[in-house]
Amino acid sequence: MNAELLAIARETLAQVAPMEAQGWAPAQGIARQLRWCIAFASDEPREEHPGPFSMGLIATREFDMYGDRPELADPVNRVQEAAERALR
């Protein structure tokens, strides 16, 4: 179990999930990757790693550059960085 990754991924998903529920495609993609990270960090069954993460790029573009939630891009990027470290 990777407690650090699990904690930040769950916290970040809680912030992204309402946007996902509204059907916003960027949030759906980020949430899918966050759920994979949560399953990975807690050693739950999951699909194979789907390839390079893109949630950090999506978050930076949609929340920070063009959106009104720049503070949300940072935790998404932290999750991605922690997951990439754990996968090495």
mmCIF file as gemmi writes it, N, C-alpha and C atoms, coordinates in Angstrom:
data_model
loop_
_atom_site.group_PDB
_atom_site.id
_atom_site.type_symbol
_atom_site.label_atom_id
_atom_site.label_alt_id
_atom_site.label_comp_id
_atom_site.label_asym_id
_atom_site.label_entity_id
_atom_site.label_seq_id
_atom_site.pdbx_PDB_ins_code
_atom_site.Cartn_x
_atom_site.Cartn_y
_atom_site.Cartn_z
_atom_site.occupancy
_atom_site.B_iso_or_equiv
_atom_site.pdbx_formal_charge
_atom_site.auth_seq_id
_atom_site.auth_asym_id
_atom_site.pdbx_PDB_model_num
ATOM 1 N N . MET Axp A 1 ? 0.855 -1.187 0 1 0 ? 1 A 1
ATOM 2 C CA . MET Axp A 1 ? 0 0 0 1 0 ? 1 A 1
ATOM 3 C C . MET Axp A 1 ? 0.895 1.242 0 1 0 ? 1 A 1
ATOM 4 N N . ASN Axp A 2 ? 0.5 2.19 -0.79 1 0 ? 2 A 1
ATOM 5 C CA . ASN Axp A 2 ? 1.205 3.466 -0.863 1 0 ? 2 A 1
ATOM 6 C C . ASN Axp A 2 ? 0.282 4.511 -0.237 1 0 ? 2 A 1
ATOM 7 N N . ALA Axp A 3 ? 0.462 4.744 1.053 1 0 ? 3 A 1
ATOM 8 C CA . ALA Axp A 3 ? -0.453 5.605 1.811 1 0 ? 3 A 1
ATOM 9 C C . ALA Axp A 3 ? -0.467 7.044 1.304 1 0 ? 3 A 1
ATOM 10 N N . GLU Axp A 4 ? 0.688 7.57 0.927 1 0 ? 4 A 1
ATOM 11 C CA . GLU Axp A 4 ? 0.754 8.958 0.45 1 0 ? 4 A 1
ATOM 12 C C . GLU Axp A 4 ? -0.054 9.118 -0.842 1 0 ? 4 A 1
ATOM 13 N N . LEU Axp A 5 ? 0.212 8.249 -1.809 1 0 ? 5 A 1
ATOM 14 C CA . LEU Axp A 5 ? -0.507 8.302 -3.079 1 0 ? 5 A 1
ATOM 15 C C . LEU Axp A 5 ? -1.999 8.104 -2.856 1 0 ? 5 A 1
ATOM 16 N N . LEU Axp A 6 ? -2.366 7.151 -2.029 1 0 ? 6 A 1
ATOM 17 C CA . LEU Axp A 6 ? -3.768 6.873 -1.761 1 0 ? 6 A 1
ATOM 18 C C . LEU Axp A 6 ? -4.473 8.098 -1.177 1 0 ? 6 A 1
ATOM 19 N N . ALA Axp A 7 ? -3.846 8.745 -0.221 1 0 ? 7 A 1
ATOM 20 C CA . ALA Axp A 7 ? -4.465 9.905 0.436 1 0 ? 7 A 1
ATOM 21 C C . ALA Axp A 7 ? -4.671 11.067 -0.535 1 0 ? 7 A 1
ATOM 22 N N . ILE Axp A 8 ? -3.636 11.408 -1.301 1 0 ? 8 A 1
ATOM 23 C CA . ILE Axp A 8 ? -3.798 12.566 -2.186 1 0 ? 8 A 1
ATOM 24 C C . ILE Axp A 8 ? -4.717 12.244 -3.363 1 0 ? 8 A 1
ATOM 25 N N . ALA Axp A 9 ? -4.713 10.992 -3.814 1 0 ? 9 A 1
ATOM 26 C CA . ALA Axp A 9 ? -5.603 10.627 -4.92 1 0 ? 9 A 1
ATOM 27 C C . ALA Axp A 9 ? -7.067 10.666 -4.476 1 0 ? 9 A 1
ATOM 28 N N . ARG Axp A 10 ? -7.353 10.161 -3.283 1 0 ? 10 A 1
ATOM 29 C CA . ARG Axp A 10 ? -8.737 10.209 -2.784 1 0 ? 10 A 1
ATOM 30 C C . ARG Axp A 10 ? -9.213 11.643 -2.574 1 0 ? 10 A 1
ATOM 31 N N . GLU Axp A 11 ? -8.357 12.457 -1.982 1 0 ? 11 A 1
ATOM 32 C CA . GLU Axp A 11 ? -8.708 13.858 -1.729 1 0 ? 11 A 1
ATOM 33 C C . GLU Axp A 11 ? -8.961 14.601 -3.041 1 0 ? 11 A 1
ATOM 34 N N . THR Axp A 12 ? -8.131 14.346 -4.016 1 0 ? 12 A 1
ATOM 35 C CA . THR Axp A 12 ? -8.272 15.01 -5.309 1 0 ? 12 A 1
ATOM 36 C C . THR Axp A 12 ? -9.517 14.521 -6.038 1 0 ? 12 A 1
ATOM 37 N N . LEU Axp A 13 ? -9.784 13.215 -5.984 1 0 ? 13 A 1
ATOM 38 C CA . LEU Axp A 13 ? -10.986 12.679 -6.621 1 0 ? 13 A 1
ATOM 39 C C . LEU Axp A 13 ? -12.244 13.301 -6.021 1 0 ? 13 A 1
ATOM 40 N N . ALA Axp A 14 ? -12.243 13.537 -4.723 1 0 ? 14 A 1
ATOM 41 C CA . ALA Axp A 14 ? -13.413 14.157 -4.086 1 0 ? 14 A 1
ATOM 42 C C . ALA Axp A 14 ? -13.699 15.543 -4.672 1 0 ? 14 A 1
ATOM 43 N N . GLN Axp A 15 ? -12.666 16.237 -5.11 1 0 ? 15 A 1
ATOM 44 C CA . GLN Axp A 15 ? -12.846 17.557 -5.707 1 0 ? 15 A 1
ATOM 45 C C . GLN Axp A 15 ? -13.246 17.489 -7.181 1 0 ? 15 A 1
ATOM 46 N N . VAL Axp A 16 ? -12.793 16.444 -7.871 1 0 ? 16 A 1
ATOM 47 C CA . VAL Axp A 16 ? -13.061 16.3 -9.305 1 0 ? 16 A 1
ATOM 48 C C . VAL Axp A 16 ? -14.411 15.619 -9.556 1 0 ? 16 A 1
ATOM 49 N N . ALA Axp A 17 ? -14.83 14.744 -8.655 1 0 ? 17 A 1
ATOM 50 C CA . ALA Axp A 17 ? -16.038 13.937 -8.862 1 0 ? 17 A 1
ATOM 51 C C . ALA Axp A 17 ? -17.3 14.752 -9.162 1 0 ? 17 A 1
ATOM 52 N N . PRO Axp A 18 ? -17.542 15.89 -8.508 1 0 ? 18 A 1
ATOM 53 C CA . PRO Axp A 18 ? -18.745 16.656 -8.858 1 0 ? 18 A 1
ATOM 54 C C . PRO Axp A 18 ? -18.754 17.136 -10.315 1 0 ? 18 A 1
ATOM 55 N N . MET Axp A 19 ? -17.596 17.488 -10.839 1 0 ? 19 A 1
ATOM 56 C CA . MET Axp A 19 ? -17.511 17.905 -12.245 1 0 ? 19 A 1
ATOM 57 C C . MET Axp A 19 ? -17.695 16.707 -13.167 1 0 ? 19 A 1
ATOM 58 N N . GLU Axp A 20 ? -17.182 15.565 -12.748 1 0 ? 20 A 1
ATOM 59 C CA . GLU Axp A 20 ? -17.377 14.331 -13.514 1 0 ? 20 A 1
ATOM 60 C C . GLU Axp A 20 ? -18.862 13.979 -13.576 1 0 ? 20 A 1
ATOM 61 N N . ALA Axp A 21 ? -19.55 14.109 -12.438 1 0 ? 21 A 1
ATOM 62 C CA . ALA Axp A 21 ? -20.972 13.78 -12.37 1 0 ? 21 A 1
ATOM 63 C C . ALA Axp A 21 ? -21.815 14.668 -13.285 1 0 ? 21 A 1
ATOM 64 N N . GLN Axp A 22 ? -21.322 15.863 -13.563 1 0 ? 22 A 1
ATOM 65 C CA . GLN Axp A 22 ? -22.031 16.77 -14.469 1 0 ? 22 A 1
ATOM 66 C C . GLN Axp A 22 ? -21.77 16.428 -15.933 1 0 ? 22 A 1
ATOM 67 N N . GLY Axp A 23 ? -20.92 15.42 -16.16 1 0 ? 23 A 1
ATOM 68 C CA . GLY Axp A 23 ? -20.663 14.98 -17.52 1 0 ? 23 A 1
ATOM 69 C C . GLY Axp A 23 ? -19.562 15.727 -18.245 1 0 ? 23 A 1
ATOM 70 N N . TRP Axp A 24 ? -18.755 16.486 -17.533 1 0 ? 24 A 1
ATOM 71 C CA . TRP Axp A 24 ? -17.683 17.249 -18.159 1 0 ? 24 A 1
ATOM 72 C C . TRP Axp A 24 ? -16.545 16.296 -18.534 1 0 ? 24 A 1
ATOM 73 N N . ALA Axp A 25 ? -16.279 16.14 -19.817 1 0 ? 25 A 1
ATOM 74 C CA . ALA Axp A 25 ? -15.332 15.153 -20.332 1 0 ? 25 A 1
ATOM 75 C C . ALA Axp A 25 ? -13.927 15.251 -19.722 1 0 ? 25 A 1
ATOM 76 N N . PRO Axp A 26 ? -13.318 16.427 -19.571 1 0 ? 26 A 1
ATOM 77 C CA . PRO Axp A 26 ? -11.989 16.471 -18.96 1 0 ? 26 A 1
ATOM 78 C C . PRO Axp A 26 ? -11.989 15.902 -17.531 1 0 ? 26 A 1
ATOM 79 N N . ALA Axp A 27 ? -13.022 16.211 -16.769 1 0 ? 27 A 1
ATOM 80 C CA . ALA Axp A 27 ? -13.102 15.684 -15.401 1 0 ? 27 A 1
ATOM 81 C C . ALA Axp A 27 ? -13.306 14.176 -15.411 1 0 ? 27 A 1
ATOM 82 N N . GLN Axp A 28 ? -14.018 13.658 -16.4 1 0 ? 28 A 1
ATOM 83 C CA . GLN Axp A 28 ? -14.214 12.213 -16.501 1 0 ? 28 A 1
ATOM 84 C C . GLN Axp A 28 ? -12.882 11.505 -16.742 1 0 ? 28 A 1
ATOM 85 N N . GLY Axp A 29 ? -12.06 12.066 -17.613 1 0 ? 29 A 1
ATOM 86 C CA . GLY Axp A 29 ? -10.753 11.476 -17.878 1 0 ? 29 A 1
ATOM 87 C C . GLY Axp A 29 ? -9.837 11.531 -16.668 1 0 ? 29 A 1
ATOM 88 N N . ILE Axp A 30 ? -9.839 12.65 -15.978 1 0 ? 30 A 1
ATOM 89 C CA . ILE Axp A 30 ? -9.019 12.795 -14.776 1 0 ? 30 A 1
ATOM 90 C C . ILE Axp A 30 ? -9.506 11.826 -13.705 1 0 ? 30 A 1
ATOM 91 N N . ALA Axp A 31 ? -10.809 11.754 -13.495 1 0 ? 31 A 1
ATOM 92 C CA . ALA Axp A 31 ? -11.375 10.875 -12.468 1 0 ? 31 A 1
ATOM 93 C C . ALA Axp A 31 ? -11.042 9.41 -12.754 1 0 ? 31 A 1
ATOM 94 N N . ARG Axp A 32 ? -11.094 9.005 -14.002 1 0 ? 32 A 1
ATOM 95 C CA . ARG Axp A 32 ? -10.759 7.623 -14.364 1 0 ? 32 A 1
ATOM 96 C C . ARG Axp A 32 ? -9.317 7.308 -13.967 1 0 ? 32 A 1
ATOM 97 N N . GLN Axp A 33 ? -8.416 8.225 -14.25 1 0 ? 33 A 1
ATOM 98 C CA . GLN Axp A 33 ? -7.014 8.014 -13.9 1 0 ? 33 A 1
ATOM 99 C C . GLN Axp A 33 ? -6.8 8.059 -12.393 1 0 ? 33 A 1
ATOM 100 N N . LEU Axp A 34 ? -7.524 8.936 -11.7 1 0 ? 34 A 1
ATOM 101 C CA . LEU Axp A 34 ? -7.421 8.986 -10.24 1 0 ? 34 A 1
ATOM 102 C C . LEU Axp A 34 ? -7.914 7.682 -9.616 1 0 ? 34 A 1
ATOM 103 N N . ARG Axp A 35 ? -8.988 7.126 -10.147 1 0 ? 35 A 1
ATOM 104 C CA . ARG Axp A 35 ? -9.498 5.849 -9.618 1 0 ? 35 A 1
ATOM 105 C C . ARG Axp A 35 ? -8.492 4.719 -9.848 1 0 ? 35 A 1
ATOM 106 N N . TRP Axp A 36 ? -7.814 4.751 -10.977 1 0 ? 36 A 1
ATOM 107 C CA . TRP Axp A 36 ? -6.776 3.749 -11.226 1 0 ? 36 A 1
ATOM 108 C C . TRP Axp A 36 ? -5.673 3.897 -10.176 1 0 ? 36 A 1
ATOM 109 N N . CYS Axp A 37 ? -5.276 5.13 -9.887 1 0 ? 37 A 1
ATOM 110 C CA . CYS Axp A 37 ? -4.231 5.383 -8.895 1 0 ? 37 A 1
ATOM 111 C C . CYS Axp A 37 ? -4.656 4.914 -7.506 1 0 ? 37 A 1
ATOM 112 N N . ILE Axp A 38 ? -5.915 5.137 -7.167 1 0 ? 38 A 1
ATOM 113 C CA . ILE Axp A 38 ? -6.43 4.685 -5.87 1 0 ? 38 A 1
ATOM 114 C C . ILE Axp A 38 ? -6.371 3.166 -5.781 1 0 ? 38 A 1
ATOM 115 N N . ALA Axp A 39 ? -6.803 2.479 -6.83 1 0 ? 39 A 1
ATOM 116 C CA . ALA Axp A 39 ? -6.757 1.015 -6.84 1 0 ? 39 A 1
ATOM 117 C C . ALA Axp A 39 ? -5.308 0.522 -6.765 1 0 ? 39 A 1
ATOM 118 N N . PHE Axp A 40 ? -4.422 1.161 -7.503 1 0 ? 40 A 1
ATOM 119 C CA . PHE Axp A 40 ? -3.004 0.794 -7.486 1 0 ? 40 A 1
ATOM 120 C C . PHE Axp A 40 ? -2.416 0.998 -6.095 1 0 ? 40 A 1
ATOM 121 N N . ALA Axp A 41 ? -2.68 2.163 -5.506 1 0 ? 41 A 1
ATOM 122 C CA . ALA Axp A 41 ? -2.094 2.498 -4.203 1 0 ? 41 A 1
ATOM 123 C C . ALA Axp A 41 ? -2.603 1.603 -3.09 1 0 ? 41 A 1
ATOM 124 N N . SER Axp A 42 ? -3.811 1.097 -3.231 1 0 ? 42 A 1
ATOM 125 C CA . SER Axp A 42 ? -4.384 0.253 -2.174 1 0 ? 42 A 1
ATOM 126 C C . SER Axp A 42 ? -4.322 -1.233 -2.531 1 0 ? 42 A 1
ATOM 127 N N . ASP Axp A 43 ? -3.589 -1.573 -3.586 1 0 ? 43 A 1
ATOM 128 C CA . ASP Axp A 43 ? -3.421 -2.958 -4.034 1 0 ? 43 A 1
ATOM 129 C C . ASP Axp A 43 ? -4.743 -3.653 -4.335 1 0 ? 43 A 1
ATOM 130 N N . GLU Axp A 44 ? -5.699 -2.901 -4.87 1 0 ? 44 A 1
ATOM 131 C CA . GLU Axp A 44 ? -6.981 -3.465 -5.282 1 0 ? 44 A 1
ATOM 132 C C . GLU Axp A 44 ? -6.877 -3.946 -6.728 1 0 ? 44 A 1
ATOM 133 N N . PRO Axp A 45 ? -7.752 -4.857 -7.133 1 0 ? 45 A 1
ATOM 134 C CA . PRO Axp A 45 ? -7.75 -5.27 -8.543 1 0 ? 45 A 1
ATOM 135 C C . PRO Axp A 45 ? -8.012 -4.066 -9.448 1 0 ? 45 A 1
ATOM 136 N N . ARG Axp A 46 ? -7.331 -4.052 -10.593 1 0 ? 46 A 1
ATOM 137 C CA . ARG Axp A 46 ? -7.454 -2.944 -11.53 1 0 ? 46 A 1
ATOM 138 C C . ARG Axp A 46 ? -7.016 -3.417 -12.903 1 0 ? 46 A 1
ATOM 139 N N . GLU Axp A 47 ? -7.348 -2.621 -13.887 1 0 ? 47 A 1
ATOM 140 C CA . GLU Axp A 47 ? -6.875 -2.898 -15.238 1 0 ? 47 A 1
ATOM 141 C C . GLU Axp A 47 ? -5.37 -2.674 -15.283 1 0 ? 47 A 1
ATOM 142 N N . GLU Axp A 48 ? -4.763 -3.177 -16.338 1 0 ? 48 A 1
ATOM 143 C CA . GLU Axp A 48 ? -3.35 -2.888 -16.555 1 0 ? 48 A 1
ATOM 144 C C . GLU Axp A 48 ? -3.176 -1.382 -16.68 1 0 ? 48 A 1
ATOM 145 N N . HIS Axp A 49 ? -1.99 -0.915 -16.351 1 0 ? 49 A 1
ATOM 146 C CA . HIS Axp A 49 ? -1.707 0.518 -16.504 1 0 ? 49 A 1
ATOM 147 C C . HIS Axp A 49 ? -1.948 0.881 -17.962 1 0 ? 49 A 1
ATOM 148 N N . PRO Axp A 50 ? -2.813 1.861 -18.215 1 0 ? 50 A 1
ATOM 149 C CA . PRO Axp A 50 ? -3.232 2.146 -19.587 1 0 ? 50 A 1
ATOM 150 C C . PRO Axp A 50 ? -2.211 2.883 -20.446 1 0 ? 50 A 1
ATOM 151 N N . GLY Axp A 51 ? -1.099 3.23 -19.913 1 0 ? 51 A 1
ATOM 152 C CA . GLY Axp A 51 ? -0.099 3.995 -20.664 1 0 ? 51 A 1
ATOM 153 C C . GLY Axp A 51 ? 0.242 5.258 -19.903 1 0 ? 51 A 1
ATOM 154 N N . PRO Axp A 52 ? 0.895 6.195 -20.538 1 0 ? 52 A 1
ATOM 155 C CA . PRO Axp A 52 ? 1.287 7.423 -19.838 1 0 ? 52 A 1
ATOM 156 C C . PRO Axp A 52 ? 0.074 8.17 -19.286 1 0 ? 52 A 1
ATOM 157 N N . PHE Axp A 53 ? 0.257 8.709 -18.099 1 0 ? 53 A 1
ATOM 158 C CA . PHE Axp A 53 ? -0.799 9.523 -17.505 1 0 ? 53 A 1
ATOM 159 C C . PHE Axp A 53 ? -0.925 10.839 -18.266 1 0 ? 53 A 1
ATOM 160 N N . SER Axp A 54 ? -2.135 11.33 -18.361 1 0 ? 54 A 1
ATOM 161 C CA . SER Axp A 54 ? -2.38 12.62 -18.998 1 0 ? 54 A 1
ATOM 162 C C . SER Axp A 54 ? -3.157 13.561 -18.093 1 0 ? 54 A 1
ATOM 163 N N . MET Axp A 55 ? -3.495 13.096 -16.875 1 0 ? 55 A 1
ATOM 164 C CA . MET Axp A 55 ? -4.346 13.905 -16.012 1 0 ? 55 A 1
ATOM 165 C C . MET Axp A 55 ? -3.686 15.219 -15.61 1 0 ? 55 A 1
ATOM 166 N N . GLY Axp A 56 ? -2.372 15.24 -15.443 1 0 ? 56 A 1
ATOM 167 C CA . GLY Axp A 56 ? -1.693 16.478 -15.084 1 0 ? 56 A 1
ATOM 168 C C . GLY Axp A 56 ? -1.792 17.519 -16.188 1 0 ? 56 A 1
ATOM 169 N N . LEU Axp A 57 ? -1.586 17.074 -17.406 1 0 ? 57 A 1
ATOM 170 C CA . LEU Axp A 57 ? -1.695 17.974 -18.553 1 0 ? 57 A 1
ATOM 171 C C . LEU Axp A 57 ? -3.128 18.479 -18.714 1 0 ? 57 A 1
ATOM 172 N N . ILE Axp A 58 ? -4.084 17.568 -18.602 1 0 ? 58 A 1
ATOM 173 C CA . ILE Axp A 58 ? -5.498 17.958 -18.72 1 0 ? 58 A 1
ATOM 174 C C . ILE Axp A 58 ? -5.85 18.966 -17.631 1 0 ? 58 A 1
ATOM 175 N N . ALA Axp A 59 ? -5.434 18.687 -16.404 1 0 ? 59 A 1
ATOM 176 C CA . ALA Axp A 59 ? -5.76 19.583 -15.285 1 0 ? 59 A 1
ATOM 177 C C . ALA Axp A 59 ? -5.124 20.95 -15.469 1 0 ? 59 A 1
ATOM 178 N N . THR Axp A 60 ? -3.869 20.974 -15.885 1 0 ? 60 A 1
ATOM 179 C CA . THR Axp A 60 ? -3.2 22.264 -16.085 1 0 ? 60 A 1
ATOM 180 C C . THR Axp A 60 ? -3.917 23.063 -17.163 1 0 ? 60 A 1
ATOM 181 N N . ARG Axp A 61 ? -4.264 22.392 -18.241 1 0 ? 61 A 1
ATOM 182 C CA . ARG Axp A 61 ? -4.936 23.094 -19.343 1 0 ? 61 A 1
ATOM 183 C C . ARG Axp A 61 ? -6.345 23.526 -18.947 1 0 ? 61 A 1
ATOM 184 N N . GLU Axp A 62 ? -7.142 22.621 -18.406 1 0 ? 62 A 1
ATOM 185 C CA . GLU Axp A 62 ? -8.564 22.901 -18.174 1 0 ? 62 A 1
ATOM 186 C C . GLU Axp A 62 ? -8.849 23.678 -16.892 1 0 ? 62 A 1
ATOM 187 N N . PHE Axp A 63 ? -8.07 23.445 -15.844 1 0 ? 63 A 1
ATOM 188 C CA . PHE Axp A 63 ? -8.33 24.125 -14.574 1 0 ? 63 A 1
ATOM 189 C C . PHE Axp A 63 ? -7.519 25.407 -14.41 1 0 ? 63 A 1
ATOM 190 N N . ASP Axp A 64 ? -6.289 25.393 -14.906 1 0 ? 64 A 1
ATOM 191 C CA . ASP Axp A 64 ? -5.392 26.514 -14.662 1 0 ? 64 A 1
ATOM 192 C C . ASP Axp A 64 ? -5.371 27.494 -15.835 1 0 ? 64 A 1
ATOM 193 N N . MET Axp A 65 ? -5.032 27.02 -17.012 1 0 ? 65 A 1
ATOM 194 C CA . MET Axp A 65 ? -4.873 27.933 -18.152 1 0 ? 65 A 1
ATOM 195 C C . MET Axp A 65 ? -6.203 28.493 -18.652 1 0 ? 65 A 1
ATOM 196 N N . TYR Axp A 66 ? -7.217 27.634 -18.784 1 0 ? 66 A 1
ATOM 197 C CA . TYR Axp A 66 ? -8.482 28.06 -19.384 1 0 ? 66 A 1
ATOM 198 C C . TYR Axp A 66 ? -9.659 28.03 -18.429 1 0 ? 66 A 1
ATOM 199 N N . GLY Axp A 67 ? -9.448 27.53 -17.238 1 0 ? 67 A 1
ATOM 200 C CA . GLY Axp A 67 ? -10.561 27.369 -16.305 1 0 ? 67 A 1
ATOM 201 C C . GLY Axp A 67 ? -10.518 28.327 -15.149 1 0 ? 67 A 1
ATOM 202 N N . ASP Axp A 68 ? -11.402 28.093 -14.221 1 0 ? 68 A 1
ATOM 203 C CA . ASP Axp A 68 ? -11.5 28.975 -13.06 1 0 ? 68 A 1
ATOM 204 C C . ASP Axp A 68 ? -11.114 28.252 -11.769 1 0 ? 68 A 1
ATOM 205 N N . ARG Axp A 69 ? -10.389 27.133 -11.879 1 0 ? 69 A 1
ATOM 206 C CA . ARG Axp A 69 ? -9.979 26.353 -10.708 1 0 ? 69 A 1
ATOM 207 C C . ARG Axp A 69 ? -8.478 26.08 -10.722 1 0 ? 69 A 1
ATOM 208 N N . PRO Axp A 70 ? -7.632 27.112 -10.811 1 0 ? 70 A 1
ATOM 209 C CA . PRO Axp A 70 ? -6.191 26.864 -10.908 1 0 ? 70 A 1
ATOM 210 C C . PRO Axp A 70 ? -5.641 26.088 -9.712 1 0 ? 70 A 1
ATOM 211 N N . GLU Axp A 71 ? -6.281 26.215 -8.565 1 0 ? 71 A 1
ATOM 212 C CA . GLU Axp A 71 ? -5.808 25.51 -7.369 1 0 ? 71 A 1
ATOM 213 C C . GLU Axp A 71 ? -5.984 23.996 -7.467 1 0 ? 71 A 1
ATOM 214 N N . LEU Axp A 72 ? -6.807 23.529 -8.391 1 0 ? 72 A 1
ATOM 215 C CA . LEU Axp A 72 ? -7.042 22.099 -8.539 1 0 ? 72 A 1
ATOM 216 C C . LEU Axp A 72 ? -6.007 21.427 -9.439 1 0 ? 72 A 1
ATOM 217 N N . ALA Axp A 73 ? -5.318 22.187 -10.251 1 0 ? 73 A 1
ATOM 218 C CA . ALA Axp A 73 ? -4.292 21.603 -11.118 1 0 ? 73 A 1
ATOM 219 C C . ALA Axp A 73 ? -3.135 21.044 -10.296 1 0 ? 73 A 1
ATOM 220 N N . ASP Axp A 74 ? -2.76 21.695 -9.221 1 0 ? 74 A 1
ATOM 221 C CA . ASP Axp A 74 ? -1.622 21.251 -8.413 1 0 ? 74 A 1
ATOM 222 C C . ASP Axp A 74 ? -1.833 19.869 -7.8 1 0 ? 74 A 1
ATOM 223 N N . PRO Axp A 75 ? -2.936 19.596 -7.108 1 0 ? 75 A 1
ATOM 224 C CA . PRO Axp A 75 ? -3.075 18.255 -6.542 1 0 ? 75 A 1
ATOM 225 C C . PRO Axp A 75 ? -3.166 17.148 -7.596 1 0 ? 75 A 1
ATOM 226 N N . VAL Axp A 76 ? -3.757 17.445 -8.74 1 0 ? 76 A 1
ATOM 227 C CA . VAL Axp A 76 ? -3.815 16.441 -9.807 1 0 ? 76 A 1
ATOM 228 C C . VAL Axp A 76 ? -2.397 16.128 -10.274 1 0 ? 76 A 1
ATOM 229 N N . ASN Axp A 77 ? -1.583 17.147 -10.443 1 0 ? 77 A 1
ATOM 230 C CA . ASN Axp A 77 ? -0.193 16.932 -10.844 1 0 ? 77 A 1
ATOM 231 C C . ASN Axp A 77 ? 0.597 16.193 -9.769 1 0 ? 77 A 1
ATOM 232 N N . ARG Axp A 78 ? 0.322 16.476 -8.506 1 0 ? 78 A 1
ATOM 233 C CA . ARG Axp A 78 ? 1.006 15.752 -7.415 1 0 ? 78 A 1
ATOM 234 C C . ARG Axp A 78 ? 0.648 14.273 -7.433 1 0 ? 78 A 1
ATOM 235 N N . VAL Axp A 79 ? -0.61 13.945 -7.69 1 0 ? 79 A 1
ATOM 236 C CA . VAL Axp A 79 ? -1.024 12.543 -7.795 1 0 ? 79 A 1
ATOM 237 C C . VAL Axp A 79 ? -0.266 11.871 -8.943 1 0 ? 79 A 1
ATOM 238 N N . GLN Axp A 80 ? -0.24 12.523 -10.075 1 0 ? 80 A 1
ATOM 239 C CA . GLN Axp A 80 ? 0.444 11.939 -11.226 1 0 ? 80 A 1
ATOM 240 C C . GLN Axp A 80 ? 1.918 11.694 -10.918 1 0 ? 80 A 1
ATOM 241 N N . GLU Axp A 81 ? 2.58 12.663 -10.322 1 0 ? 81 A 1
ATOM 242 C CA . GLU Axp A 81 ? 3.988 12.514 -9.998 1 0 ? 81 A 1
ATOM 243 C C . GLU Axp A 81 ? 4.216 11.382 -9.001 1 0 ? 81 A 1
ATOM 244 N N . ALA Axp A 82 ? 3.353 11.277 -7.982 1 0 ? 82 A 1
ATOM 245 C CA . ALA Axp A 82 ? 3.482 10.213 -6.994 1 0 ? 82 A 1
ATOM 246 C C . ALA Axp A 82 ? 3.245 8.841 -7.622 1 0 ? 82 A 1
ATOM 247 N N . ALA Axp A 83 ? 2.271 8.747 -8.515 1 0 ? 83 A 1
ATOM 248 C CA . ALA Axp A 83 ? 2 7.482 -9.183 1 0 ? 83 A 1
ATOM 249 C C . ALA Axp A 83 ? 3.162 7.087 -10.084 1 0 ? 83 A 1
ATOM 250 N N . GLU Axp A 84 ? 3.698 8.036 -10.81 1 0 ? 84 A 1
ATOM 251 C CA . GLU Axp A 84 ? 4.83 7.74 -11.682 1 0 ? 84 A 1
ATOM 252 C C . GLU Axp A 84 ? 6.044 7.281 -10.874 1 0 ? 84 A 1
ATOM 253 N N . ARG Axp A 85 ? 6.279 7.901 -9.726 1 0 ? 85 A 1
ATOM 254 C CA . ARG Axp A 85 ? 7.379 7.467 -8.852 1 0 ? 85 A 1
ATOM 255 C C . ARG Axp A 85 ? 7.145 6.034 -8.366 1 0 ? 85 A 1
ATOM 256 N N . ALA Axp A 86 ? 5.922 5.739 -7.953 1 0 ? 86 A 1
ATOM 257 C CA . ALA Axp A 86 ? 5.598 4.419 -7.416 1 0 ? 86 A 1
ATOM 258 C C . ALA Axp A 86 ? 5.693 3.33 -8.488 1 0 ? 86 A 1
ATOM 259 N N . LEU Axp A 87 ? 5.448 3.692 -9.724 1 0 ? 87 A 1
ATOM 260 C CA . LEU Axp A 87 ? 5.499 2.711 -10.809 1 0 ? 87 A 1
ATOM 261 C C . LEU Axp A 87 ? 6.926 2.397 -11.267 1 0 ? 87 A 1
ATOM 262 N N . ARG Axp A 88 ? 7.883 3.221 -10.888 1 0 ? 88 A 1
ATOM 263 C CA . ARG Axp A 88 ? 9.277 2.992 -11.304 1 0 ? 88 A 1
ATOM 264 C C . ARG Axp A 88 ? 9.878 1.811 -10.592 1 0 ? 88 A 1
